[in-house]
Amino acid sequence: MNRRCREFIGWARDNGWDIITRSETGLELSDSIASRYKEIPEGYLEFLNKVKQCITPSQKTWFICEDEYNNSSDIAFKWNEFEELSLEAAEDNKEWKAEIISWWDKHLPIIMSVGEGYSFYAIDLANNTGAIVQGFEPEFEEVEKIANNIEDFFELIITNRIGLL
């Protein structure tokens, strides 16, 4: 596991996050995730291989881990909840729905938050491959680049330059 990922896990524990590490080996993402997101960066796969659950002390922000991606967690939100909300907003507009699906095909959500409205962080798998972007409701697909990669993202959290509620 890379150094930055280990540092983040230690930092999260030291700062009261609800973090459970995985005891089993081998990540098994559902076929729907594996076929949709073929190029998940190695740094995030390492994190998913090590962490089963990672939730902020407020319980309002969490990393999406294997159980969430496989729809087998007890968290009330599905891993693609914000995509589904966007699709619901598009109603019967087929072109808009196709644009939403296409956008989410290129952005793997990794963190969800309900702290100050709905927001998320995702890995950009298209334009800035591997970059971490952030989006907010109501226009989830309008995002801002936050970090060049998952390792830089962990660093921003550890150094409190990103405050996750």
C-alpha positions in Angstrom: 0.0 0.0 0.0 1.3 3.4 -0.8 2.6 5.7 2.0 0.0 8.4 1.6 -2.9 5.9 1.9 -1.4 4.4 5.1 -0.9 7.9 6.5 -4.5 8.8 5.7 -5.9 5.7 7.4 -3.8 6.4 10.5 -4.8 10.1 10.5 -8.5 9.2 10.1 -8.3 6.8 13.1 -6.5 9.5 15.2 -9.2 12.0 14.3 -12.2 10.0 15.4 -13.3 8.6 12.0 -15.3 5.4 12.0 -12.8 3.3 10.0 -12.9 -0.4 9.7 -10.1 -2.2 7.8 -10.7 -5.2 5.7 -9.5 -8.6 6.9 -10.2 -10.5 3.8 -8.0 -10.3 0.7 -9.0 -9.6 -2.8 -11.4 -6.9 -3.8 -14.6 -8.1 -5.5 -16.5 -5.3 -7.1 -19.8 -6.2 -8.8 -19.9 -6.7 -12.5 -21.8 -3.5 -13.0 -19.0 -1.5 -11.4 -16.2 -3.4 -13.0 -17.7 -3.2 -16.4 -18.6 0.5 -16.1 -15.3 1.7 -14.6 -12.5 -0.3 -16.2 -9.7 2.1 -15.4 -9.9 2.7 -11.6 -6.6 4.2 -10.5 -4.4 1.8 -8.5 -4.2 4.2 -5.5 -7.9 4.0 -5.0 -8.0 0.2 -5.5 -5.3 -0.1 -2.8 -7.5 2.0 -0.5 -10.6 -0.2 -1.2 -8.5 -3.3 -0.6 -7.5 -2.0 2.8 -10.7 -0.2 4.0 -14.1 -1.7 4.6 -15.7 1.4 6.0 -14.6 5.0 6.4 -17.0 7.6 7.9 -16.3 11.0 9.3 -17.1 11.6 13.1 -20.2 13.5 12.2 -21.5 10.5 10.2 -22.5 12.9 7.4 -19.6 12.1 5.0 -18.3 8.7 4.0 -16.0 7.0 1.5 -17.8 4.7 -0.9 -16.2 1.3 -0.3 -16.7 -2.2 -1.6 -19.9 -2.9 0.2 -21.5 0.3 -1.0 -20.4 -0.4 -4.6 -21.9 -3.9 -4.3 -25.1 -2.6 -2.8 -24.6 -4.7 0.3 -24.1 -2.0 3.0 -26.5 -0.6 5.5 -25.9 3.0 4.4 -29.2 4.5 3.2 -27.7 6.0 0.1 -26.8 4.0 -3.0 -23.3 4.5 -4.4 -24.8 6.2 -7.4 -27.6 8.1 -5.6 -26.7 11.5 -7.1 -26.7 10.1 -10.6 -30.1 8.7 -9.9 -31.3 12.1 -8.6 -30.1 13.8 -11.8 -31.8 11.2 -13.9 -35.0 11.7 -11.9 -34.7 15.5 -12.6 -34.4 14.8 -16.3 -37.8 13.2 -16.3 -38.7 12.0 -19.8 -35.9 14.0 -21.6 -34.0 11.1 -23.2 -31.1 13.4 -24.5 -30.5 14.9 -21.1 -30.6 11.4 -19.5 -28.1 10.1 -22.0 -25.8 13.1 -21.1 -26.1 12.4 -17.4 -25.3 8.7 -17.8 -22.4 9.5 -20.1 -21.0 11.9 -17.6 -21.2 9.5 -14.7 -19.7 6.8 -16.9 -16.5 8.9 -16.7 -16.7 9.9 -13.0 -16.5 7.3 -10.3 -18.0 8.6 -7.0 -15.7 7.9 -4.0 -17.2 10.1 -1.3 -20.7 11.1 -0.5 -21.8 13.9 1.9 -25.0 15.1 3.3 -23.3 17.7 5.6 -24.2 21.0 4.0 -26.6 19.7 1.3 -25.7 16.8 -1.0 -22.1 16.8 -2.4 -19.6 14.2 -3.5 -16.0 13.7 -4.6 -15.3 11.5 -7.7 -12.4 10.3 -9.7 -12.3 11.8 -13.2 -11.7 8.9 -15.6 -11.9 11.1 -18.7 -10.5 14.6 -19.0 -8.1 14.7 -16.0 -7.7 11.0 -15.6 -7.2 10.1 -12.0 -8.0 13.7 -10.8 -10.4 14.2 -7.9 -13.4 16.4 -8.6 -16.1 17.8 -6.3 -19.7 18.4 -7.2 -22.8 19.7 -5.3 -26.5 19.6 -5.7 -28.5 20.6 -7.7 -26.2 20.4 -10.6 -24.1 17.4 -9.6 -22.4 17.2 -13.0 -20.9 20.6 -12.7 -17.6 19.9 -10.8 -14.4 21.5 -9.7 -11.0 19.8 -9.8 -9.7 19.4 -6.2 -6.6 17.2 -6.6 -4.5 15.6 -9.3 -4.8 12.1 -7.8 -6.0 10.2 -4.8 -2.7 10.5 -3.0 -2.8 14.3 -3.3 -6.4 14.2 -2.1 -5.5 12.2 1.0 -2.8 14.9 1.7 -5.3 17.7 1.4 -7.5 15.9 4.0 -4.6 15.2 6.4 -3.4 18.7 6.3 -7.0 20.1 6.8 -7.0 21.9 3.5 -10.2 20.0 2.8 -12.6 19.8 5.6 -14.9 16.8 5.4 -17.9 17.2 7.7 
